[in-house]
Amino acid sequence: MRFGKGSSRKRVLTSAGATVLLAAGAVMGVTATAADAAAGCAVTYTSHTWGTSSGGFAAYIDITNTGDPLSGWALTFTFPGTQQITSSFSAQWSQDGRLVTARNPSWGGSIPSGRTFGIGFNGSWTGGNPPPTDFALNGVPCTVKLVPSPTPSPTPTPPSPERLRILVSPSRLTVPEGGTASVQVRLSRRPPGNVVVGTARVSGDTDLSAGPPLTFTPDDWDVPQPLTVTAAEDDDAVDGQATFDTRSSQITGSSAVLWNAVEQDDDR
């Protein structure tokens, strides 16, 4: 009888030891998985400012995922001054005091490794418009490149000998299938009169279209205007791409600007 009880006790201890080893292995597996996850990001912040002691500005932010693929993201930064966001695009924006948060739109939560995603906003400022520098993606600090805005002139800018050009940003835009997104269009300098800018698709997926035409005047030539890109619903399961040509017949010489749009398919 004693031999039987000892054997039973040994089996219980052996089973308990195996349970401890299995639990330890599970903890080690979770720790290894967490350690394997790598995060990283790079941000390019470009702004265009108008006004003197106060005014407005447009900001474009290119987010590059330098870490593991993301299935959802939130970008945060702090305004150094009194800036306030007045309108925005390509993200879900919120502002609490100086703290700004941009969360992924429903159609743009996925950022593969090495992929760049463009977002932006328009804002107002008083006293100065210094750029934010503390960008973080999902809490991870980003390396930051600042593209400064030209110093605003206190007087209207006279016509410049520089060639009048059309500026489109970003040069590559992602559009959800069945939805819309916008690029921002402005002129490089003050025109002598009104300028009508049109856009046409020159190649690629016919489900992608852009318009309507935009009109710039000598008073608002440097105020970015949104150009809407629409991606029609289709039955395929691939991301369509198209190249667009934005130009104006009222600009002397070649004024064509080529840029790309990508339809993010929802049939997969």
C-alpha positions in Angstrom: 0.0 0.0 0.0 2.9 2.4 0.8 4.5 1.7 -2.6 1.2 2.5 -4.3 0.8 5.8 -2.5 4.4 6.8 -3.2 3.9 6.0 -6.9 0.7 8.2 -7.0 2.5 11.0 -5.3 5.4 10.8 -7.8 2.9 10.9 -10.7 1.3 14.0 -9.2 4.6 15.8 -8.8 5.7 14.8 -12.3 2.4 16.2 -13.7 2.8 19.4 -11.7 6.4 19.9 -13.0 5.2 19.4 -16.5 2.5 22.0 -16.0 5.1 24.5 -14.6 7.4 23.9 -17.6 4.5 24.3 -20.0 3.5 27.6 -18.3 7.1 28.8 -18.4 7.3 27.9 -22.1 4.1 29.9 -22.8 5.5 33.0 -21.0 8.8 32.7 -22.9 6.8 32.4 -26.2 4.8 35.6 -25.4 8.0 37.4 -24.4 9.8 36.4 -27.6 6.8 37.5 -29.7 6.7 40.9 -28.0 10.5 41.2 -28.5 10.3 40.3 -32.1 7.8 43.2 -32.8 9.7 46.2 -34.1 8.3 49.7 -34.5 9.8 52.7 -36.3 8.7 55.7 -38.4 10.0 58.7 -40.3 8.0 61.8 -40.9 8.4 64.6 -43.5 6.5 67.8 -42.5 6.0 70.4 -45.2 4.1 73.6 -44.6 3.1 76.6 -46.6 2.3 79.8 -44.6 0.5 83.0 -45.5 -0.1 86.2 -43.5 2.1 88.4 -41.3 1.3 88.6 -37.6 -1.5 86.1 -38.1 -2.8 84.0 -41.0 -3.3 80.5 -42.3 -1.2 77.6 -43.4 -1.4 74.2 -45.1 0.6 71.3 -43.8 1.4 68.0 -45.5 2.7 65.0 -43.5 4.3 61.9 -45.2 4.5 59.0 -42.7 6.9 56.2 -43.6 6.6 52.9 -41.6 10.2 51.8 -41.0 9.1 49.0 -38.6 6.8 46.0 -38.8 3.6 46.2 -40.8 0.8 48.1 -39.1 -2.9 47.2 -39.1 -3.9 50.4 -37.3 -2.1 53.6 -36.4 -2.2 56.9 -34.6 0.2 59.8 -35.2 0.6 62.4 -32.4 2.5 65.7 -32.2 2.4 69.0 -30.3 2.0 72.5 -31.8 4.7 74.8 -30.4 2.5 77.9 -30.9 -1.2 78.8 -31.1 -2.0 76.9 -34.3 -5.5 75.5 -34.8 -6.6 73.0 -37.3 -9.5 74.2 -39.5 -9.9 71.4 -42.0 -8.1 68.1 -42.8 -7.9 65.1 -45.1 -6.8 61.4 -45.3 -7.1 60.8 -41.5 -9.4 61.2 -38.5 -8.0 64.4 -36.8 -8.6 65.7 -33.3 -6.9 68.5 -31.3 -6.8 69.0 -27.5 -5.1 72.2 -26.7 -1.7 71.9 -28.5 -1.8 68.1 -28.7 -2.9 66.8 -32.1 -3.8 63.2 -32.9 -4.4 61.8 -36.4 -5.8 58.3 -36.5 -6.1 56.1 -39.5 -9.2 56.4 -41.7 -11.4 53.3 -42.0 -9.9 52.6 -45.4 -6.3 53.3 -44.5 -5.4 51.4 -41.4 -2.8 49.1 -43.0 0.7 50.5 -43.6 3.2 47.8 -44.8 6.9 48.0 -43.9 8.6 50.6 -46.0 5.4 52.2 -47.2 4.7 55.9 -47.0 1.2 57.3 -46.3 0.3 61.0 -46.9 -2.1 63.1 -44.7 -2.5 66.8 -44.2 -4.6 69.7 -42.9 -5.2 73.4 -43.1 -4.8 75.6 -40.1 -4.7 79.1 -38.6 -2.0 80.8 -36.5 -1.3 84.0 -34.5 2.1 85.4 -33.6 4.1 82.7 -35.4 3.8 79.3 -37.1 6.8 77.2 -35.8 6.6 73.6 -37.0 6.0 70.7 -34.6 8.9 68.3 -34.0 7.8 65.6 -31.6 6.0 63.2 -34.0 5.3 59.7 -32.7 3.5 56.8 -34.4 1.6 54.5 -32.0 3.7 56.0 -29.2 7.1 55.4 -30.9 9.1 58.6 -31.6 9.7 59.3 -35.3 12.7 60.7 -37.1 11.6 64.1 -38.5 12.5 66.0 -41.6 11.1 69.6 -41.8 10.5 71.3 -45.1 10.3 75.0 -44.1 7.7 77.4 -45.4 8.9 80.5 -47.3 8.8 83.6 -45.1 5.5 85.4 -45.7 5.9 88.9 -47.2 4.2 91.8 -45.4 3.2 93.3 -48.8 1.6 91.6 -51.9 4.2 89.7 -53.9 4.7 91.4 -57.3 4.9 89.3 -60.4 8.1 87.3 -60.5 10.3 86.6 -63.4 10.2 83.0 -62.2 8.1 80.8 -64.5 4.5 80.3 -63.2 4.1 76.7 -62.2 1.3 74.5 -60.8 2.1 72.7 -57.5 0.4 69.4 -56.6 0.9 67.6 -53.3 1.2 64.8 -52.6 2.5 63.4 -55.8 1.0 59.9 -55.0 -2.4 59.6 -53.4 -4.3 56.5 -52.1 -8.1 56.5 -52.6 -10.5 53.9 -51.1 -12.5 52.0 -53.7 -16.0 53.6 -53.8 -14.7 56.7 -52.0 -12.7 59.9 -52.5 -9.5 61.6 -51.4 -7.9 64.9 -52.3 -4.6 66.3 -53.5 -3.8 70.0 -52.7 -3.2 72.3 -55.7 -1.7 75.9 -55.7 0.4 78.1 -57.9 4.1 78.9 -57.5 3.6 82.7 -57.7 1.0 85.4 -58.2 -0.5 85.2 -61.7 -1.4 88.3 -63.7 -5.1 87.2 -63.9 -7.4 84.3 -63.1 -6.0 80.8 -63.9 -8.2 77.8 -64.5 -6.4 74.5 -63.7 -7.8 71.3 -65.2 -6.9 67.6 -64.7 -7.2 64.6 -67.0 -6.3 61.0 -66.6 -3.6 60.1 -69.1 -3.1 56.4 -68.3 -4.1 53.6 -65.9 -7.3 52.5 -64.3 -10.4 54.1 -65.7 -12.2 53.7 -62.3 -10.1 56.6 -61.1 -11.2 60.1 -62.0 -10.3 63.7 -60.8 -12.1 67.0 -60.9 -13.7 69.5 -61.3 -11.4 72.3 -62.6 -10.0 74.8 -60.0 -9.8 78.6 -60.4 -7.0 80.6 -58.9 -7.1 84.4 -58.7 -4.2 86.9 -58.0 -5.5 87.2 -54.5 -5.6 83.4 -53.5 -3.0 81.9 -55.8 -1.0 80.6 -52.7 -4.1 79.1 -50.9 -4.1 75.4 -51.6 -7.4 74.0 -53.1 -8.4 70.4 -52.8 -8.7 68.4 -56.0 -11.0 65.5 -55.5 -10.1 62.0 -56.8 -12.9 59.4 -57.0 -12.4 55.7 -57.2 -15.5 53.9 -58.6 -16.6 50.5 -57.3 -15.5 47.6 -59.4 -15.5 43.8 -59.3 -11.8 43.1 -59.4 -9.6 42.4 -56.4 -6.5 44.4 -57.3 -5.4 48.0 -56.5 -5.9 50.1 -59.6 -3.4 52.9 -60.5 -3.7 55.9 -62.7 -1.5 58.8 -63.8 -3.1 62.3 -64.0 -2.0 65.4 -65.8 -2.8 68.7 -64.2 -2.3 71.9 -66.3 -3.6 75.2 -67.5 -3.8 76.7 -71.0 -3.5 80.1 -69.5 0.1 79.5 -68.3 2.8 80.3 -70.9 4.9 77.3 -71.8 4.5 73.8 -70.5 2.5 73.7 -67.3 1.8 70.0 -67.0 2.2 68.3 -63.7 2.0 64.5 -63.6 1.0 62.7 -60.4 -0.4 59.3 -59.4 -3.4 57.9 -57.6 -3.8 54.3 -56.3 -7.2 52.7 -55.7 -7.2 50.7 -52.5 -9.4 47.7 -53.4 -12.0 46.4 -51.0 -12.9 43.2 -52.7 -10.1 41.1 -51.3 
